[in-house]
């Protein structure tokens, strides 16, 4: 099973909660202000996030 360590940006907290309940995700870091979820995702979970919720990998920008 391929696992991807990613931060994914969702459109709402409701989408994140629904996604977590469907996938039974138990280990994650959540930023409720940015609607981002960091975790290890299987390919199937990543596909569900993208196609089912319109979520996208989150780009990290460092301000100088």
N, C-alpha and C positions, 0 to 999 in steps of 0.2 A: 504494500500500500504506500503510495507516494504522499508525503506530507509537505505542506508549504507553510513556512512561517511568514505571515503577512499581517498587515494592518489593512482592514477593509472599511471603507466609508459607506454607511447606509444612509437612507433618506430620512429615517426617523427612529426614535427609540422603540416605537411599536414594532417596526420591522426587525430590529435587533432582538427584541424579546421573543418574537415569533420564531425567528431563525434559530435562536438558542433552544427553544422548546422542541422544535422539529428535529434538530440535530443532537439533542441531549448534550450540548457542549457544557463542560464543567470547569475547564481550565482556560482562563482568558483574562485579558486586561481590557477594560472598557473606559472610554472617555465619553460620558453622556453629553458633554457640551459640543463635541465635534461629530457625534454619532459614529464613532469609530470603535472597532473591535479588533484586538490583536490576539492571535492565537495560532496554533498549528491547524491548518485546514487540509482535509483530504481533497483530492481532485473533485469528487462528487459534491462536497460541501461548497467548494469554490464555485462550481458550476451553478449550484442552487442559489448562492448569494448573487451571482451575476445575472442569471436568467430569471430567477424567481422574484428578486427584490430590487434589481437594477443597481446593486451595490458595485463599487469599484475599488481596486487596490488604492490605498491612500498614499499620496506622495508626501514625503517629509521634507520640509524646507527649513533650512537653518538661516536665521537672520544674522547678519554680521554687524 
